[in-house]
Amino acid sequence: MTNPLEKPPPRRLACSRCGTEFTCNPAGPCWCAEEPARLPMPVDGGDCLCRDCLRLLAAEIPGSATA
């Protein structure tokens, strides 16, 4: 059985928008936590975006939270 207190390892992902590879570390310090852009989690089966695509999409969405 898996220990529920054990942190999952970082994941290697490909941006669901452009295909750029990057690391996602939701259980620890992750670059996305430092971003001022806040977007809803994808509901259509998509996954995380790279830093550039996150910023571009946030700029396209009216009312998205950016600094």
N, CA, C and O atoms as a GROMACS GRO file, in nm:
protein
  268
    1MET      N    1   0.084  -0.119   0.000
    1MET     CA    2   0.000   0.000   0.000
    1MET      C    3   0.088   0.125   0.000
    1MET      O    4   0.196   0.124   0.059
    2THR      N    5   0.044   0.229  -0.064
    2THR     CA    6   0.120   0.354  -0.073
    2THR      C    7   0.096   0.439   0.051
    2THR      O    8  -0.017   0.450   0.098
    3ASN      N    9   0.201   0.499   0.102
    3ASN     CA   10   0.193   0.588   0.217
    3ASN      C   11   0.127   0.719   0.172
    3ASN      O   12   0.183   0.788   0.087
    4PRO      N   13   0.009   0.757   0.228
    4PRO     CA   14  -0.058   0.880   0.185
    4PRO      C   15   0.020   1.007   0.220
    4PRO      O   16  -0.008   1.113   0.163
    5LEU      N   17   0.117   0.997   0.312
    5LEU     CA   18   0.196   1.114   0.349
    5LEU      C   19   0.318   1.132   0.259
    5LEU      O   20   0.386   1.234   0.266
    6GLU      N   21   0.345   1.033   0.174
    6GLU     CA   22   0.459   1.039   0.084
    6GLU      C   23   0.430   1.135  -0.031
    6GLU      O   24   0.325   1.128  -0.094
    7LYS      N   25   0.523   1.224  -0.056
    7LYS     CA   26   0.505   1.320  -0.165
    7LYS      C   27   0.533   1.253  -0.299
    7LYS      O   28   0.632   1.181  -0.313
    8PRO      N   29   0.446   1.276  -0.398
    8PRO     CA   30   0.472   1.218  -0.529
    8PRO      C   31   0.592   1.286  -0.594
    8PRO      O   32   0.618   1.403  -0.568
    9PRO      N   33   0.666   1.213  -0.677
    9PRO     CA   34   0.782   1.273  -0.743
    9PRO      C   35   0.739   1.374  -0.848
    9PRO      O   36   0.625   1.368  -0.896
   10PRO      N   37   0.827   1.466  -0.885
   10PRO     CA   38   0.795   1.560  -0.994
   10PRO      C   39   0.762   1.484  -1.122
   10PRO      O   40   0.812   1.374  -1.145
   11ARG      N   41   0.677   1.541  -1.203
   11ARG     CA   42   0.637   1.479  -1.330
   11ARG      C   43   0.701   1.554  -1.446
   11ARG      O   44   0.716   1.676  -1.442
   12ARG      N   45   0.739   1.480  -1.550
   12ARG     CA   46   0.783   1.539  -1.677
   12ARG      C   47   0.660   1.546  -1.764
   12ARG      O   48   0.595   1.445  -1.789
   13LEU      N   49   0.627   1.666  -1.810
   13LEU     CA   50   0.508   1.687  -1.891
   13LEU      C   51   0.544   1.752  -2.023
   13LEU      O   52   0.652   1.809  -2.039
   14ALA      N   53   0.452   1.742  -2.116
   14ALA     CA   54   0.458   1.819  -2.240
   14ALA      C   55   0.340   1.914  -2.235
   14ALA      O   56   0.227   1.872  -2.208
   15CYS      N   57   0.364   2.041  -2.260
   15CYS     CA   58   0.259   2.142  -2.257
   15CYS      C   59   0.144   2.098  -2.348
   15CYS      O   60   0.165   2.061  -2.463
   16SER      N   61   0.021   2.104  -2.294
   16SER     CA   62  -0.095   2.061  -2.372
   16SER      C   63  -0.129   2.159  -2.484
   16SER      O   64  -0.214   2.131  -2.568
   17ARG      N   65  -0.064   2.274  -2.485
   17ARG     CA   66  -0.090   2.373  -2.590
   17ARG      C   67   0.017   2.374  -2.699
   17ARG      O   68  -0.016   2.379  -2.818
   18CYS      N   69   0.146   2.368  -2.660
   18CYS     CA   70   0.254   2.381  -2.760
   18CYS      C   71   0.347   2.261  -2.767
   18CYS      O   72   0.424   2.249  -2.862
   19GLY      N   73   0.340   2.171  -2.668
   19GLY     CA   74   0.424   2.052  -2.669
   19GLY      C   75   0.560   2.067  -2.602
   19GLY      O   76   0.635   1.969  -2.595
   20THR      N   77   0.594   2.186  -2.552
   20THR     CA   78   0.721   2.206  -2.483
   20THR      C   79   0.725   2.119  -2.358
   20THR      O   80   0.627   2.112  -2.283
   21GLU      N   81   0.838   2.051  -2.336
   21GLU     CA   82   0.852   1.968  -2.217
   21GLU      C   83   0.896   2.052  -2.097
   21GLU      O   84   0.977   2.144  -2.111
   22PHE      N   85   0.842   2.018  -1.980
   22PHE     CA   86   0.878   2.087  -1.857
   22PHE      C   87   0.849   1.996  -1.739
   22PHE      O   88   0.789   1.890  -1.756
   23THR      N   89   0.893   2.036  -1.620
   23THR     CA   90   0.872   1.958  -1.498
   23THR      C   91   0.762   2.022  -1.416
   23THR      O   92   0.755   2.144  -1.402
   24CYS      N   93   0.676   1.937  -1.362
   24CYS     CA   94   0.567   1.980  -1.272
   24CYS      C   95   0.592   1.916  -1.137
   24CYS      O   96   0.612   1.795  -1.129
   25ASN      N   97   0.591   1.995  -1.031
   25ASN     CA   98   0.615   1.944  -0.897
   25ASN      C   99   0.505   1.993  -0.804
   25ASN      O  100   0.530   2.082  -0.722
   26PRO      N  101   0.384   1.938  -0.814
   26PRO     CA  102   0.273   1.988  -0.733
   26PRO      C  103   0.288   1.964  -0.583
   26PRO      O  104   0.222   2.030  -0.503
   27ALA      N  105   0.374   1.871  -0.544
   27ALA     CA  106   0.393   1.841  -0.402
   27ALA      C  107   0.505   1.924  -0.339
   27ALA      O  108   0.531   1.912  -0.219
   28GLY      N  109   0.572   2.005  -0.417
   28GLY     CA  110   0.682   2.084  -0.365
   28GLY      C  111   0.688   2.217  -0.436
   28GLY      O  112   0.589   2.261  -0.494
   29PRO      N  113   0.803   2.283  -0.433
   29PRO     CA  114   0.813   2.411  -0.502
   29PRO      C  115   0.804   2.391  -0.653
   29PRO      O  116   0.881   2.313  -0.710
   30CYS      N  117   0.713   2.459  -0.715
   30CYS     CA  118   0.693   2.448  -0.860
   30CYS      C  119   0.692   2.589  -0.918
   30CYS      O  120   0.643   2.683  -0.855
   31TRP      N  121   0.745   2.604  -1.037
   31TRP     CA  122   0.752   2.735  -1.101
   31TRP      C  123   0.613   2.799  -1.114
   31TRP      O  124   0.602   2.921  -1.107
   32CYS      N  125   0.509   2.719  -1.132
   32CYS     CA  126   0.376   2.777  -1.155
   32CYS      C  127   0.322   2.848  -1.030
   32CYS      O  128   0.239   2.938  -1.041
   33ALA      N  129   0.369   2.808  -0.912
   33ALA     CA  130   0.326   2.874  -0.789
   33ALA      C  131   0.377   3.017  -0.782
   33ALA      O  132   0.320   3.100  -0.711
   34GLU      N  133   0.484   3.047  -0.855
   34GLU     CA  134   0.542   3.181  -0.856
   34GLU      C  135   0.476   3.272  -0.960
   34GLU      O  136   0.500   3.393  -0.960
   35GLU      N  137   0.393   3.214  -1.048
   35GLU     CA  138   0.330   3.292  -1.154
   35GLU      C  139   0.211   3.371  -1.100
   35GLU      O  140   0.134   3.319  -1.020
   36PRO      N  141   0.196   3.496  -1.143
   36PRO     CA  142   0.080   3.574  -1.100
   36PRO      C  143  -0.049   3.528  -1.170
   36PRO      O  144  -0.159   3.554  -1.120
   37ALA      N  145  -0.037   3.462  -1.285
   37ALA     CA  146  -0.155   3.417  -1.359
   37ALA      C  147  -0.220   3.302  -1.287
   37ALA      O  148  -0.153   3.208  -1.244
   38ARG      N  149  -0.350   3.308  -1.273
   38ARG     CA  150  -0.428   3.200  -1.212
   38ARG      C  151  -0.542   3.165  -1.306
   38ARG      O  152  -0.631   3.246  -1.331
   39LEU      N  153  -0.536   3.044  -1.358
   39LEU     CA  154  -0.639   2.996  -1.449
   39LEU      C  155  -0.708   2.876  -1.388
   39LEU      O  156  -0.649   2.807  -1.305
   40PRO      N  157  -0.833   2.849  -1.426
   40PRO     CA  158  -0.898   2.728  -1.375
   40PRO      C  159  -0.829   2.603  -1.429
   40PRO      O  160  -0.769   2.606  -1.536
   41MET      N  161  -0.837   2.495  -1.354
   41MET     CA  162  -0.783   2.368  -1.400
   41MET      C  163  -0.862   2.325  -1.523
   41MET      O  164  -0.983   2.347  -1.530
   42PRO      N  165  -0.795   2.264  -1.620
   42PRO     CA  166  -0.866   2.220  -1.740
   42PRO      C  167  -0.969   2.112  -1.708
   42PRO      O  168  -0.942   2.022  -1.629
   43VAL      N  169  -1.086   2.123  -1.768
   43VAL     CA  170  -1.192   2.025  -1.746
   43VAL      C  171  -1.210   1.933  -1.867
   43VAL      O  172  -1.286   1.837  -1.861
   44ASP      N  173  -1.141   1.963  -1.976
   44ASP     CA  174  -1.158   1.887  -2.099
   44ASP      C  175  -1.053   1.778  -2.116
   44ASP      O  176  -1.029   1.732  -2.227
   45GLY      N  177  -0.990   1.737  -2.006
   45GLY     CA  178  -0.888   1.634  -2.015
   45GLY      C  179  -0.749   1.689  -2.044
   45GLY      O  180  -0.654   1.612  -2.054
   46GLY      N  181  -0.736   1.821  -2.058
   46GLY     CA  182  -0.606   1.882  -2.081
   46GLY      C  183  -0.520   1.873  -1.957
   46GLY      O  184  -0.567   1.834  -1.850
   47ASP      N  185  -0.395   1.908  -1.972
   47ASP     CA  186  -0.303   1.904  -1.859
   47ASP      C  187  -0.238   2.041  -1.844
   47ASP      O  188  -0.284   2.138  -1.904
   48CYS      N  189  -0.134   2.050  -1.766
   48CYS     CA  190  -0.065   2.176  -1.739
   48CYS      C  191  -0.009   2.240  -1.866
   48CYS      O  192   0.015   2.173  -1.967
   49LEU      N  193   0.011   2.370  -1.856
   49LEU     CA  194   0.073   2.447  -1.963
   49LEU      C  195   0.214   2.486  -1.922
   49LEU      O  196   0.243   2.497  -1.803
   50CYS      N  197   0.301   2.508  -2.019
   50CYS     CA  198   0.434   2.561  -1.990
   50CYS      C  199   0.420   2.708  -1.948
   50CYS      O  200   0.313   2.768  -1.963
   51ARG      N  201   0.527   2.763  -1.897
   51ARG     CA  202   0.524   2.902  -1.848
   51ARG      C  203   0.478   3.001  -1.956
   51ARG      O  204   0.395   3.087  -1.929
   52ASP      N  205   0.533   2.988  -2.076
   52ASP     CA  206   0.497   3.082  -2.182
   52ASP      C  207   0.350   3.073  -2.221
   52ASP      O  208   0.283   3.175  -2.237
   53CYS      N  209   0.299   2.950  -2.236
   53CYS     CA  210   0.159   2.932  -2.275
   53CYS      C  211   0.065   2.976  -2.164
   53CYS      O  212  -0.042   3.031  -2.191
   54LEU      N  213   0.102   2.951  -2.038
   54LEU     CA  214   0.021   2.997  -1.926
   54LEU      C  215   0.007   3.149  -1.931
   54LEU      O  216  -0.103   3.202  -1.916
   55ARG      N  217   0.117   3.217  -1.952
   55ARG     CA  218   0.114   3.364  -1.958
   55ARG      C  219   0.033   3.413  -2.078
   55ARG      O  220  -0.045   3.508  -2.065
   56LEU      N  221   0.050   3.350  -2.194
   56LEU     CA  222  -0.024   3.391  -2.314
   56LEU      C  223  -0.174   3.369  -2.296
   56LEU      O  224  -0.254   3.456  -2.330
   57LEU      N  225  -0.213   3.254  -2.243
   57LEU     CA  226  -0.354   3.225  -2.226
   57LEU      C  227  -0.415   3.319  -2.123
   57LEU      O  228  -0.527   3.367  -2.142
   58ALA      N  229  -0.344   3.346  -2.015
   58ALA     CA  230  -0.395   3.438  -1.913
   58ALA      C  231  -0.419   3.577  -1.971
   58ALA      O  232  -0.515   3.644  -1.934
   59ALA      N  233  -0.332   3.619  -2.063
   59ALA     CA  234  -0.349   3.751  -2.125
   59ALA      C  235  -0.468   3.753  -2.220
   59ALA      O  236  -0.524   3.860  -2.246
   60GLU      N  237  -0.508   3.637  -2.274
   60GLU     CA  238  -0.620   3.629  -2.368
   60GLU      C  239  -0.755   3.623  -2.298
   60GLU      O  240  -0.856   3.658  -2.359
   61ILE      N  241  -0.760   3.579  -2.172
   61ILE     CA  242  -0.885   3.558  -2.101
   61ILE      C  243  -0.922   3.683  -2.022
   61ILE      O  244  -0.849   3.722  -1.931
   62PRO      N  245  -1.034   3.746  -2.057
   62PRO     CA  246  -1.078   3.864  -1.981
   62PRO      C  247  -1.107   3.827  -1.836
   62PRO      O  248  -1.175   3.728  -1.810
   63GLY      N  249  -1.056   3.905  -1.745
   63GLY     CA  250  -1.082   3.884  -1.602
   63GLY      C  251  -0.992   3.782  -1.535
   63GLY      O  252  -1.010   3.754  -1.416
   64SER      N  253  -0.896   3.724  -1.609
   64SER     CA  254  -0.806   3.630  -1.542
   64SER      C  255  -0.718   3.707  -1.446
   64SER      O  256  -0.686   3.824  -1.470
   65ALA      N  257  -0.678   3.642  -1.339
   65ALA     CA  258  -0.598   3.709  -1.237
   65ALA      C  259  -0.452   3.712  -1.280
   65ALA      O  260  -0.388   3.608  -1.287
   66THR      N  261  -0.401   3.829  -1.308
   66THR     CA  262  -0.260   3.848  -1.339
   66THR      C  263  -0.210   3.967  -1.262
   66THR      O  264  -0.288   4.052  -1.220
   67ALA      N  265  -0.080   3.973  -1.243
   67ALA     CA  266  -0.022   4.087  -1.168
   67ALA      C  267  -0.007   4.207  -1.255
   67ALA      O  268   0.041   4.311  -1.209
   0.00000   0.00000   0.00000
